[in-house]
Amino acid sequence: MMYLLLLEDDLNLGRALHKLLQRQYRVHWLRTLAAARAHMEQGGYDLVLLDLGLPDGDGVDWLRSLRSAGCQIPVLVISARDRLDDRVRGLDTGADDYLVKPFEPDELLARIRVLLRRKAGTAEPRLTAGSLAFAADTHQVYLNGEEISLPPKEHQILAVLMQSVDKPVSRERLNRQLYGLGEGVDSNTLEVHIHGLRKLLGKDRIETIRGYGYRLVPL
């Protein structure tokens, strides 16, 4: 069984993630960089999930020290820092992936699987739906072979739809992807982002399933 190190200082989120991940992996949950430094010396981890805003330092600095020391363990950053320069800095410092909070649990698990497959040399680089492609490792989107740019929320919605091509995805799941668990969401917000996706990808590519949600049609 794969062994994950979860570095997250928020008590409620840490407990929720620990419970979620324990269903499939061995998980060691720590809340400080000092504890992480001590345990990393013992080795044995297959992947690190790293929050950046920790009580005794910045996770980016710790990540930089890991890479400087030659440590190549896959690192998935999970952070509320959602600005482009924050994401670029994290990836340039050595993160293998960067997931912005709040996130959908299913997407977290999918990204963990991608990193573990890549570590094992069996990565599946692209999800496809007809002329639409989504690079699972870099999160780039291609339409008819050309890369296109999506706003952050539209990108998050597409990531979920691409995992269930030609199958209905519930509004509830998509709202959790956008806003996390237990947060109030305006009833029209999801429709606004779906409309934005249709303008970029084509109005027939996303079908409305009345009373349930949406389906990505492979065209």
PAZAPA-4460 file (N, C-alpha, C; in steps of 0.05 Angstrom, whole numbers, plus 32768, in hexadecimal, padded with zeros to 4 digits):
% residues 219
    n_x    n_y    n_z   ca_x   ca_y   ca_z    c_x    c_y    c_z   seq   type   mol
   8011   7FE8   8000   8000   8000   8000   8012   8019   8000     1      M     A
   800A   802D   7FF0   8019   8046   7FEF   8017   8055   8009     2      M     A
   802D   8063   800F   8030   8072   8028   8031   8090   8023     3      Y     A
   801E   809F   802C   801C   80BB   8027   8022   80CB   8040     4      L     A
   8030   80E2   803C   8034   80F5   8052   8021   810D   804C     5      L     A
   8010   8113   805F   7FFD   8129   805D   8007   813F   8071     6      L     A
   800E   8156   8066   8017   816C   8076   8003   8183   8074     7      L     A
   7FF2   8184   8089   7FDB   8197   8089   7FD6   819F   80A6     8      E     A
   7FD6   81B9   80AB   7FD3   81C2   80C7   7FB6   81C7   80CF     9      D     A
   7FA4   81CB   80BC   7F88   81CF   80C3   7F7C   81B6   80CE    10      D     A
   7F72   81B7   80E6   7F69   819F   80F4   7F52   8191   80E6    11      L     A
   7F3D   81A1   80DF   7F25   8195   80D3   7F2C   8189   80B7    12      N     A
   7F3A   8199   80A7   7F41   818F   808C   7F54   8177   808E    13      L     A
   7F67   8179   80A0   7F79   8162   80A4   7F6B   8149   80AB    14      G     A
   7F58   814A   80BD   7F49   8133   80C5   7F39   8127   80AD    15      R     A
   7F2C   813A   809E   7F1C   8131   8087   7F2D   8123   8072    16      A     A
   7F45   812F   806C   7F56   8124   8058   7F62   810A   8061    17      L     A
   7F69   8108   807B   7F75   80F0   8086   7F61   80D9   8083    18      H     A
   7F48   80DF   808A   7F33   80CA   8088   7F2E   80C1   806B    19      K     A
   7F2E   80D5   8059   7F2A   80CF   803C   7F41   80BE   8031    20      L     A
   7F59   80C6   8037   7F71   80B8   802B   7F76   809D   8037    21      L     A
   7F6E   8099   8050   7F73   807F   805D   7F63   8068   8051    22      Q     A
   7F4F   806F   8041   7F40   805A   8034   7F51   804B   801F    23      R     A
   7F65   8059   8014   7F75   804D   7FFF   7F93   804B   8005    24      Q     A
   7F9D   805C   8018   7FB9   805E   801C   7FC0   805D   803A    25      Y     A
   7FD9   8057   8040   7FE3   805C   805B   7FEA   807A   805C    26      R     A
   7FE1   8088   8071   7FE4   80A5   8072   7FF0   80AD   808D    27      V     A
   8004   80BE   808B   8010   80CA   80A3   800A   80E8   80A2    28      H     A
   7FFA   80F1   80B5   7FF1   810D   80B5   8001   811D   80CA    29      W     A
   800F   8132   80C0   801E   8144   80D1   8015   8160   80CD    30      L     A
   801B   8172   80E1   8010   818D   80E0   8025   81A3   80E0    31      R     A
   803F   819B   80E2   8054   81AF   80E3   806B   81A6   80D1    32      T     A
   807B   81BA   80C8   8093   81B3   80B8   80A8   81A5   80C8    33      L     A
   80AA   81AD   80E2   80BE   819F   80F3   80B9   8181   80F4    34      A     A
   809F   817A   80F8   8099   815D   80F8   809E   8150   80DD    35      A     A
   8098   815F   80C8   809C   8154   80AD   80BA   814F   80A8    36      A     A
   80CB   8161   80B0   80E8   815E   80AD   80F2   8145   80BB    37      R     A
   80E8   8141   80D3   80F1   8129   80E2   80E8   810F   80D5    38      A     A
   80CF   810F   80CC   80C5   80F6   80C1   80CF   80F1   80A4    39      H     A
   80D5   8105   8095   80E0   8101   807A   80FB   80F4   807B    40      M     A
   810A   80F8   8090   8124   80EC   8093   8122   80CD   8095    41      E     A
   810B   80C4   809F   8107   80A7   80A1   8100   809A   8086    42      Q     A
   80F6   80AB   8073   80F0   80A1   8058   80D8   808F   8057    43      G     A
   80D3   8083   8040   80BD   8070   803C   80A4   807B   8031    44      G     A
   80A2   8095   802C   808A   80A1   8021   8089   809F   8003    45      Y     A
   8071   809B   7FF8   806E   809A   7FDB   8064   80B4   7FCF    46      D     A
   8058   80C5   7FE0   804E   80DF   7FD7   8049   80F1   7FEF    47      L     A
   804D   810B   7FEA   8048   811F   7FFF   8032   8132   7FF6    48      V     A
   801F   8136   8008   800A   814B   8004   8012   8162   8016    49      L     A
   8017   8179   800A   8023   818F   8018   8012   81A8   8018    50      L     A
   800A   81B1   8030   7FFE   81CB   8033   8015   81DF   8035    51      D     A
   8010   81F8   802D   8026   820B   802C   8027   821D   8045    52      L     A
   8010   8225   804F   800F   8237   8066   800F   8228   8080    53      G     A
   8027   8221   808A   802A   8211   80A2   8033   8223   80B9    54      L     A
   802D   821A   80D2   8032   822C   80E9   8050   8232   80EE    55      P     A
   8062   8221   80E5   807E   8225   80EA   808F   822A   80D1    56      D     A
   8081   8233   80BB   8090   823A   80A3   807F   8237   808A    57      G     A
   808C   823D   8073   807F   823C   8059   8086   8221   804C    58      D     A
   8071   8213   8043   8075   81F9   8036   8086   81FB   801E    59      G     A
   8086   8212   8010   8096   8215   7FF8   80B4   8213   7FFF    60      V     A
   80BC   821F   8015   80D8   821E   801E   80E0   8202   8024    61      D     A
   80CE   81F3   8031   80D4   81D7   8038   80D6   81C6   801F    62      W     A
   80C4   81CB   800C   80C6   81BD   7FF2   80E0   81C2   7FE4    63      L     A
   80E8   81DB   7FE4   8101   81E2   7FD7   8119   81D3   7FE4    64      R     A
   8118   81D1   7FFE   812E   81C3   800C   812E   81A5   8006    65      S     A
   8116   819A   8002   8114   817E   7FFA   8121   8179   7FDF    66      L     A
   8119   818A   7FCC   8124   8186   7FB1   8142   818C   7FB0    67      R     A
   814B   819F   7FC0   8168   81A5   7FC1   8178   818E   7FCC    68      S     A
   816B   817F   7FDD   8178   8167   7FE9   8176   814F   7FD8    69      A     A
   8169   8152   7FC0   8167   813B   7FAE   814F   8129   7FB2    70      G     A
   813D   8131   7FC3   8125   8121   7FC8   8112   8123   7FB1    71      C     A
   810A   810D   7FA5   80F9   810D   7F8D   80DD   8102   7F92    72      Q     A
   80D5   80FF   7FAC   80BA   80F6   7FB2   80A6   8109   7FA6    73      I     A
   8091   80FF   7F98   807C   8110   7F8D   806F   8121   7FA3    74      P     A
   806B   813B   7F9D   805F   814E   7FB0   8047   815B   7FA3    75      V     A
   8030   8158   7FAF   8017   8165   7FA7   8011   817B   7FBA    76      L     A
   8013   8194   7FB1   800C   81AB   7FC2   7FEE   81AE   7FC4    77      V     A
   7FE3   81B1   7FDC   7FC7   81B7   7FE0   7FC5   81D1   7FF0    78      I     A
   7FBD   81E6   7FE3   7FBF   8200   7FEF   7FA8   8213   7FE8    79      S     A
   7FA2   8225   7FFA   7F8E   823A   7FF4   7F9A   8251   7FE4    80      A     A
   7FB4   8251   7FDF   7FC0   8265   7FCF   7FBA   8260   7FB2    81      R     A
   7FA8   8270   7FA7   7F9E   826A   7F8C   7FA7   827D   7F76    82      D     A
   7FB9   8290   7F7D   7FC3   82A2   7F68   7FD6   8293   7F55    83      R     A
   7FD6   829C   7F3C   7FE7   828F   7F28   8004   828E   7F31    84      L     A
   800F   82A4   7F3C   802B   82A5   7F44   8031   8291   7F5B    85      D     A
   801D   828D   7F6C   8020   8279   7F82   8023   825D   7F76    86      D     A
   8011   8257   7F63   8012   823C   7F56   802C   8238   7F47    87      R     A
   8034   824C   7F38   804C   824A   7F28   8064   8247   7F3B    88      V     A
   8065   8256   7F51   807B   8254   7F64   807D   8238   7F70    89      R     A
   8066   822D   7F77   8065   8212   7F83   8070   81FD   7F6F    90      G     A
   8066   81FF   7F56   806F   81EB   7F42   808C   81EF   7F3B    91      L     A
   8095   8208   7F39   80B1   820D   7F32   80C4   8204   7F49    92      D     A
   80BA   8205   7F61   80CA   81FD   7F78   80CE   81DF   7F79    93      T     A
   80BC   81D0   7F6D   80BF   81B3   7F6C   80A6   81A3   7F71    94      G     A
   808F   81B1   7F74   8076   81A1   7F78   806F   8193   7F5E    95      A     A
   8065   817B   7F60   805D   816C   7F48   8040   8173   7F40    96      D     A
   8031   817E   7F52   8016   8187   7F4C   800D   819B   7F61    97      D     A
   7FF8   81AA   7F5A   7FEF   81C0   7F6C   7FD1   81C1   7F6B    98      Y     A
   7FC4   81BC   7F82   7FA7   81BB   7F83   7F9D   81D1   7F97    99      L     A
   7F8B   81E2   7F8D   7F82   81F9   7F9D   7F6A   81F1   7FAE   100      V     A
   7F6B   81F9   7FC7   7F54   81F5   7FD9   7F3F   820A   7FD4   101      K     A
   7F25   8203   7FD7   7F1B   81E9   7FDD   7F1A   81D8   7FC4   102      P     A
   7F1C   81BE   7FC7   7F1C   81AC   7FB0   7F09   8195   7FB5   103      F     A
   7F02   8188   7F9F   7EF1   8170   7F9F   7F02   8158   7FA7   104      E     A
   7EF9   8148   7FBB   7F09   8131   7FC4   7F10   811E   7FAC   105      P     A
   7EFD   811B   7F9A   7F03   8109   7F83   7F1A   8113   7F72   106      D     A
   7F1C   812D   7F6F   7F33   8138   7F5F   7F4D   8134   7F6E   107      E     A
   7F4D   8138   7F89   7F65   8133   7F98   7F6E   8116   7F94   108      L     A
   7F5C   8103   7F96   7F63   80E7   7F93   7F6D   80E1   7F77   109      L     A
   7F61   80EE   7F63   7F6A   80EA   7F47   7F86   80F4   7F43   110      A     A
   7F8C   810C   7F4E   7FA7   8117   7F4B   7FBC   8106   7F5A   111      R     A
   7FB4   80FB   7F71   7FC7   80E9   7F7F   7FCD   80D1   7F6D   112      I     A
   7FB8   80C6   7F61   7FBC   80AE   7F50   7FCE   80B5   7F39   113      R     A
   7FCB   80CC   7F2D   7FDC   80D4   7F16   7FF9   80D5   7F1F   114      V     A
   7FFE   80E2   7F36   801A   80E5   7F3F   8026   80C9   7F46   115      L     A
   8016   80B8   7F52   8021   809E   7F59   8026   808D   7F40   116      L     A
   8014   8090   7F2C   8019   8082   7F13   8032   808C   7F05   117      R     A
   8035   80A6   7F06   804D   80B2   7EFA   8066   80A8   7F08   118      R     A
   8065   80A7   7F22   807C   809E   7F32   8083   8081   7F2B   119      K     A
   806E   8071   7F24   8072   8055   7F1D   8078   8052   7EFF   120      A     A
   8078   8068   7EF0   807D   8067   7ED4   8066   805F   7EC2   121      G     A
   804D   8062   7ECD   8035   805A   7EBE   8021   8071   7EBC   122      T     A
   802B   8089   7EB9   8019   80A0   7EB8   8007   809F   7E9F   123      A     A
   7FEE   80A8   7EA2   7FDC   80AB   7E8C   7FD9   80C9   7E87   124      E     A
   7FE7   80D5   7E73   7FE9   80F2   7E72   7FD0   8101   7E6A   125      P     A
   7FBD   80F4   7E5B   7FA7   8103   7E51   7F8C   80F5   7E54   126      R     A
   7F78   8104   7E5B   7F5C   80FC   7E5A   7F51   8108   7E40   127      L     A
   7F41   80F9   7E31   7F37   8103   7E18   7F18   8100   7E17   128      T     A
   7F0C   8113   7E08   7EEF   8112   7E03   7EEB   811D   7DE7   129      A     A
   7EED   810C   7DD3   7EEC   8115   7DB7   7F04   8126   7DB1   130      G     A
   7EFF   813F   7DA8   7F14   8151   7DA0   7F1F   8161   7DB8   131      S     A
   7F15   815B   7DD0   7F1E   8169   7DE8   7F31   8157   7DF8   132      L     A
   7F47   8162   7E02   7F5A   8152   7E11   7F62   8162   7E2A   133      A     A
   7F67   8153   7E40   7F6F   815F   7E59   7F88   8150   7E63   134      F     A
   7F9E   815F   7E66   7FB7   8153   7E6F   7FB6   814F   7E8D   135      A     A
   7FB5   8137   7E97   7FB1   8132   7EB3   7FC9   813A   7EC3   136      A     A
   7FE1   813A   7EB7   7FF9   8141   7EC7   7FFE   815F   7EC8   137      D     A
   7FF8   816E   7EB2   7FFD   818B   7EB1   7FE4   819B   7EB2   138      T     A
   7FCC   818E   7EB0   7FB2   819B   7EB1   7FAE   81AF   7E9A   139      H     A
   7FBC   81AA   7E84   7FB7   81BA   7E6C   7F9F   81AF   7E5C   140      Q     A
   7F91   81C1   7E4F   7F79   81B9   7E40   7F7E   81BE   7E22   141      V     A
   7F76   81AA   7E11   7F7A   81AD   7DF4   7F60   81A8   7DE6   142      Y     A
   7F5A   81B9   7DD2   7F43   81B6   7DC2   7F4C   81B5   7DA5   143      L     A
   7F45   819F   7D97   7F4E   819B   7D7C   7F6D   819D   7D79   144      N     A
   7F7B   8193   7D8E   7F98   8193   7D8D   7FA5   81AD   7D96   145      G     A
   7F96   81C2   7D9B   7FA2   81DB   7DA3   7F9C   81E1   7DC1   146      E     A
   7FB0   81EA   7DCF   7FAC   81F0   7DEB   7F9A   8208   7DEF   147      E     A
   7F87   8207   7E02   7F76   821D   7E08   7F78   8223   7E26   148      I     A
   7F72   823C   7E2D   7F73   8245   7E49   7F57   8248   7E54   149      S     A
   7F53   823D   7E6C   7F39   823F   7E79   7F3B   824E   7E93   150      L     A
   7F27   825E   7E9B   7F27   826A   7EB6   7F27   8254   7ECB   151      P     A
   7F31   825A   7EE3   7F35   8245   7EF8   7F1C   8234   7EFE   152      P     A
   7F05   8241   7F01   7EED   8232   7F08   7EE4   8220   7EF1   153      K     A
   7EE5   822A   7ED8   7EDE   821A   7EC1   7EF2   8202   7EBF   154      E     A
   7F0B   8207   7EC5   7F1F   81F2   7EC4   7F18   81DC   7ED8   155      H     A
   7F10   81E4   7EF0   7F09   81D0   7F05   7EF1   81BF   7EFC   156      Q     A
   7EDD   81CC   7EF0   7EC5   81BE   7EE7   7ECD   81AA   7ED2   157      I     A
   7EDD   81B3   7EBE   7EE5   81A1   7EA8   7EF5   8189   7EB3   158      L     A
   7F06   818D   7EC7   7F16   8177   7ED2   7F03   8161   7EDC   159      A     A
   7EED   8168   7EE8   7EDA   8154   7EF2   7ECB   8147   7EDB   160      V     A
   7EC2   8157   7EC9   7EB3   814C   7EB2   7EC4   8139   7EA1   161      L     A
   7EDE   813F   7E9E   7EEF   812F   7E8E   7EF4   8113   7E9B   162      M     A
   7EF1   8112   7EB5   7EF4   80F8   7EC3   7EDC   80E6   7EBF   163      Q     A
   7EC6   80F1   7EB5   7EAD   80E2   7EB1   7EA1   80E7   7E96   164      S     A
   7EB2   80E5   7E81   7EA9   80EC   7E66   7E90   80DB   7E5E   165      V     A
   7E7C   80E9   7E54   7E63   80DD   7E4A   7E52   80D2   7E61   166      D     A
   7E59   80D8   7E7A   7E49   80D0   7E91   7E3F   80E9   7EA0   167      K     A
   7E27   80E9   7EAB   7E1D   8100   7EBA   7E2C   8105   7ED3   168      P     A
   7E32   811E   7ED9   7E3F   8127   7EF1   7E2C   8139   7F00   169      V     A
   7E27   8134   7F19   7E13   8143   7F28   7E1B   8160   7F2D   170      S     A
   7E07   8171   7F30   7E0D   818D   7F38   7E1B   818E   7F53   171      R     A
   7E12   817C   7F65   7E1E   817C   7F80   7E3C   8177   7F7E   172      E     A
   7E44   8164   7F6E   7E61   815E   7F6C   7E70   8175   7F60   173      R     A
   7E65   8182   7F4B   7E73   8198   7F3F   7E74   81B0   7F52   174      L     A
   7E60   81B5   7F62   7E61   81CB   7F75   7E75   81C5   7F8B   175      N     A
   7E78   81AC   7F93   7E8C   81A5   7FA7   7EA8   81AA   7F9C   176      R     A
   7EAB   81A4   7F82   7EC5   81A9   7F75   7ECC   81C6   7F75   177      Q     A
   7EB8   81D7   7F71   7EBD   81F4   7F70   7EC0   8201   7F8B   178      L     A
   7EB0   81F8   7F9E   7EAF   8207   7FB7   7EB3   81F6   7FD0   179      Y     A
   7EB9   81DC   7FCE   7EBE   81CC   7FE5   7EA5   81C2   7FF2   180      G     A
   7EA9   81B5   8009   7E92   81AA   8017   7E86   81BE   802A   181      L     A
   7E6B   81BE   802B   7E5E   81CE   8040   7E5D   81EB   803C   182      G     A
   7E64   81F5   8024   7E63   8212   801F   7E4A   8219   800F   183      E     A
   7E3E   8230   8016   7E27   8239   8007   7E2F   8243   7FEB   184      G     A
   7E20   823B   7FD7   7E26   8242   7FBB   7E0D   824E   7FAF   185      V     A
   7E0F   8264   7FA2   7DF9   8270   7F93   7DEF   825C   7F7E   186      D     A
   7DD5   8259   7F7B   7DCA   8245   7F6A   7DD1   8248   7F4C   187      S     A
   7DD8   8261   7F44   7DDF   8266   7F28   7DFD   8265   7F22   188      N     A
   7E0D   8263   7F36   7E2A   8265   7F32   7E34   824F   7F1F   189      T     A
   7E2C   8236   7F24   7E36   8220   7F13   7E2D   8225   7EF6   190      L     A
   7E15   822E   7EF2   7E0B   8232   7ED6   7E1C   8247   7EC8   191      E     A
   7E25   825B   7ED7   7E35   8270   7ECB   7E50   8264   7EC1   192      V     A
   7E5C   8253   7ED0   7E75   8247   7EC8   7E71   8233   7EB2   193      H     A
   7E5B   8224   7EB2   7E55   8211   7E9D   7E51   8221   7E83   194      I     A
   7E43   8238   7E84   7E3F   8249   7E6D   7E5A   8252   7E62   195      H     A
   7E6D   8259   7E74   7E88   8261   7E6C   7E96   824B   7E5E   196      G     A
   7E94   8232   7E67   7EA0   821B   7E5B   7E95   8216   7E3F   197      L     A
   7E7B   8219   7E3D   7E6E   8214   7E23   7E77   8228   7E0E   198      R     A
   7E7B   8241   7E16   7E85   8256   7E04   7EA1   824F   7DFA   199      K     A
   7EB1   8242   7E0B   7ECD   823C   7E03   7ECF   8221   7DF4   200      L     A
   7EBE   820E   7DFB   7EC1   81F3   7DF1   7EAC   81EC   7DDC   201      L     A
   7E96   81FC   7DDA   7E80   81F5   7DC9   7E67   81EE   7DD9   202      G     A
   7E50   81FA   7DD1   7E38   81F7   7DE2   7E2E   81DA   7DE4   203      K     A
   7E34   81CA   7DCF   7E29   81AE   7DCF   7E3B   819A   7DDE   204      D     A
   7E52   81A4   7DE8   7E65   8191   7DF4   7E5D   818A   7E11   205      R     A
   7E4D   819C   7E1E   7E44   8197   7E39   7E26   8196   7E39   206      I     A
   7E1B   817F   7E3F   7DFE   817B   7E3F   7DF3   817E   7E5B   207      E     A
   7DDC   818C   7E5E   7DCF   818F   7E77   7DBD   8176   7E7C   208      T     A
   7DC0   8169   7E93   7DAF   8153   7E9B   7D9B   815F   7EAF   209      I     A
   7D83   8163   7EA5   7D6F   8172   7EB5   7D6A   8164   7ED0   210      R     A
   7D6C   8174   7EE5   7D67   816A   7F00   7D7E   815C   7F0D   211      G     A
   7D95   815A   7EFE   7DAC   814B   7F09   7DC6   815B   7F06   212      Y     A
   7DCE   8160   7EEE   7DE8   816D   7EEA   7DF0   8170   7ECD   213      G     A
   7E08   8168   7EC6   7E13   816C   7EAB   7E22   8154   7EA1   214      Y     A
   7E25   8152   7E87   7E34   813C   7E7A   7E46   8148   7E65   215      R     A
   7E5F   813F   7E64   7E72   8147   7E50   7E70   8134   7E38   216      L     A
   7E69   813F   7E21   7E64   812F   7E09   7E7D   812F   7DF8   217      V     A
   7E88   8117   7DF1   7EA0   8116   7DE0   7E9A   811C   7DC3   218      P     A
   7EA1   8134   7DBA   7E9C   813D   7D9F   7EB6   813E   7D8F   219      L     A
***
